[in-house]
Amino acid sequence: MPDTVGYIAAEGFAAELEGELARAGVRLRGWHGDRLLLAEPPALTPAWAEDVWFDARELPVPSIKQAARTLKGLQRNWALLTPPAHVRRANLIAQQLPHVSMKPLAFPERPPAAPLGGWTLLDEGRLLASPGTLSPFPHGRAGFVEDRETPPNRAYLKLWEALSLLDQRPGPGDRCLDLGAAPGGWTWVLASLGAQVTAVDKAELAARVTAMPGVSVRRDSAFALDPARDGPVDWLCSDVVCYPDRLYRLVTRWLQAGAARNFVCTVKFQGATDVAAMDAFASLPGSRLMHLHHNKHELTWVSLKRWRAGSHS
Ligand SMILES: C[S@@+](CC[C@H](N)C(=O)[O-])C[C@H]1O[C@@H](n2cnc3c(N)ncnc32)[C@H](O)[C@@H]1O
């Protein structure tokens, strides 16, 4: 059993993370800086954590050289979470560690498969290091080589990030529904991967997106679709602006009808975070609720057919 679990809060959502862990009965040890919340094992994967340090342990720092040697002895790749104090000392240790490329990802390139540990200084004489982390990105900070010309907005970064975190993505031959598709960032992503996309929105999509091979448009409400008539689909994606309970009713209709294999849906909060809705999405079998680095006051709910079949819950 590791000593400690570290949860890296999504920026601006520390209170949400703390509340979520407290509701789950996790014994909290306290914050280190404003992003790292330390808690007792076992580790969970809360929605408001962009990264989890599964097996953090405290290690002595008798000297900078020795600290680097200890970290290198655990594994090769480490990302420093800047501590609230002793920043210079932490940077000197980091300089002695093997170089890790933090280059932005050129989607559809996949994130590095090699384990990336997280570490920080607790004080001058102690560091906290976790060889095992949830995110393949340093502290969950997903960075991409952005396309500032083709997609009509920056919403595509959410779908790039969600698909980068999954080991499955749409491709040629897959049927996708993109609900709340305008102006077309997500449709652009799906069509670029070679999938057939039906983009559903009452608003208009950018012409350069609707002209892409495989894209068809329905000027309709997402809620007017009928799973029996409009399914089955391989991927149901939704970025519709609506109350979480309305989206919940929509996805459960598609789930119960067995009309969508995989789901990637944004759960958007208006005003306060709707904790009851979060719990409802989180308890849908074979799914995961997460705050992507590119999410605002919203969460991304993902469910894969494979997970529902039992290999993940
Ligand atoms: C955040 S935008 C989606 C951005 C889109 N994912 C992209 O990448 O360009 C939300 C969209 O939801 C649409 N919307 C709101 N209510 C809807 C409904 N009932 N049915 C379909 N779309 C809806 C809005 O018209 C708006 O275009």
The ligand as an SDF file (V2000), in Angstrom:
LIG
                    3D

 27 29  0  0  0  0  0  0  0  0999 V2000
  -20.5390   24.6270  -27.3870 C   0  0  0  0  0  0  0  0  0  0  0  0
  -21.4520   24.6300  -28.8590 S   0  0  0  0  0  0  0  0  0  0  0  0
  -20.8260   23.1960  -29.6410 C   0  0  0  0  0  0  0  0  0  0  0  0
  -19.4810   23.3780  -30.2750 C   0  0  0  0  0  0  0  0  0  0  0  0
  -19.1090   22.2080  -31.1660 C   0  0  0  0  0  0  0  0  0  0  0  0
  -18.8450   20.9900  -30.4080 N   0  0  0  0  0  0  0  0  0  0  0  0
  -17.8850   22.5030  -32.0010 C   0  0  0  0  0  0  0  0  0  0  0  0
  -16.8920   21.8180  -31.8470 O   0  0  0  0  0  0  0  0  0  0  0  0
  -17.9440   23.4060  -32.8160 O   0  0  0  0  0  0  0  0  0  0  0  0
  -23.0160   24.1150  -28.3410 C   0  0  0  0  0  0  0  0  0  0  0  0
  -24.0040   23.8980  -29.4440 C   0  0  0  0  0  0  0  0  0  0  0  0
  -25.1660   23.2740  -28.8970 O   0  0  0  0  0  0  0  0  0  0  0  0
  -26.2240   23.6320  -29.7660 C   0  0  0  0  0  0  0  0  0  0  0  0
  -27.5130   23.2710  -29.1870 N   0  0  0  0  0  0  0  0  0  0  0  0
  -28.1830   23.8100  -28.1500 C   0  0  0  0  0  0  0  0  0  0  0  0
  -29.3430   23.1530  -27.9550 N   0  0  0  0  0  0  0  0  0  0  0  0
  -29.3960   22.1830  -28.9010 C   0  0  0  0  0  0  0  0  0  0  0  0
  -30.3390   21.1710  -29.2230 C   0  0  0  0  0  0  0  0  0  0  0  0
  -31.4730   21.0380  -28.5270 N   0  0  0  0  0  0  0  0  0  0  0  0
  -30.0580   20.3430  -30.2470 N   0  0  0  0  0  0  0  0  0  0  0  0
  -28.9150   20.4620  -30.9580 C   0  0  0  0  0  0  0  0  0  0  0  0
  -27.9960   21.3990  -30.6930 N   0  0  0  0  0  0  0  0  0  0  0  0
  -28.2320   22.2490  -29.6870 C   0  0  0  0  0  0  0  0  0  0  0  0
  -26.0050   25.1140  -29.9820 C   0  0  0  0  0  0  0  0  0  0  0  0
  -26.6980   25.5580  -31.1360 O   0  0  0  0  0  0  0  0  0  0  0  0
  -24.4810   25.1830  -30.1330 C   0  0  0  0  0  0  0  0  0  0  0  0
  -24.1290   25.1610  -31.4850 O   0  0  0  0  0  0  0  0  0  0  0  0
  1  2  1  0
  2  3  1  0
  2 10  1  0
  3  4  1  0
  4  5  1  0
  5  6  1  0
  5  7  1  0
  7  8  2  0
  7  9  1  0
 10 11  1  0
 11 12  1  0
 11 26  1  0
 12 13  1  0
 13 14  1  0
 13 24  1  0
 14 15  1  0
 14 23  1  0
 15 16  2  0
 16 17  1  0
 17 18  1  0
 17 23  2  0
 18 19  1  0
 18 20  2  0
 20 21  1  0
 21 22  2  0
 22 23  1  0
 24 25  1  0
 24 26  1  0
 26 27  1  0
M  CHG  2   2   1   9  -1
M  END
$$$$
